[in-house]
Amino acid sequence: MKLYPLLLCAFLAACSSQTPSDTANNTNKQSSQNAANNASDKIEPKGEFAQIDISKSQQAMDAITSGKGETINTILKAPNDYAPPVLYLISAIMFDNDYQDQATFWFYAAQLRARSDANKSGDETAHAAVSQLNQRFGAKITPYSMSNPERLQAIVNQTLEWDAEQTRNYDARWIALQSKNVLTESTVDFAPKDKWSEIDALTRNQFRQGLEQALVKLKQPAPAN
């Protein structure tokens, strides 16, 4: 099975000139495949990096970018099986198809999980992947969510409650493939698996605190002219 080591970067390369809806409707499989292949040719993970299995998430992205919209329904039936970039992608597609609140839920679920996975990495450069994903897929969702603080609070609280009740089945080390260590190292600098749930809980608390701080600012009256 061919390994695409840069799940995020290969995908972004494939759709950098397209909107998320254009990406979903693009039936030119070859362009996205070539972008993934180019990224794979440039970087060959070694040692533990090569053992990180992102194949299911990569296959889902390949299916969506080749126009197989029904893949989204498959993902929604088992969202815990897919790495956060997949959830970011479906959130953008939902938004472009007028499912704004559902899109907002999955965007923040993806962001929460990406952040907690980055918090497990000992390489701080992994956090850059989260920022890149937020910028790419939050271009429309973030302004929409910020326009209504009460709605934002309700959706994010729902996201936090949902995530706390779930069991994540994907490999959280996908984020390590986005770090600089993948270029030179063979050992993944990552928290032990028995600490992952603790880090997830801590990240949820931080996420909630960040929401509360953002809501205070959003609810402040606009300065008078």
Secondary structure, 3 states (H helix, E strand, C coil): CCCCCCHHHHHHHHHCCCCHHHHHHCCCHHHHHHHHHHHHHHCCCCHHHHHCCCHHHHHHHHHHHCCCCCHHHHHHHCHHHCCHHHHHHHHHHHHHCCCHHHHHHHHHHHHHHHHHHHHCECCHHHHHHHHHHHHHHCCCHHHHHHCCHHHHHHHHHHHHHHHHHCCCCCCHHHHHHHCCHHHHCCCCCECCHHHHHHHHHHHHHHHHHHHHHHHHHHCCCCCCC
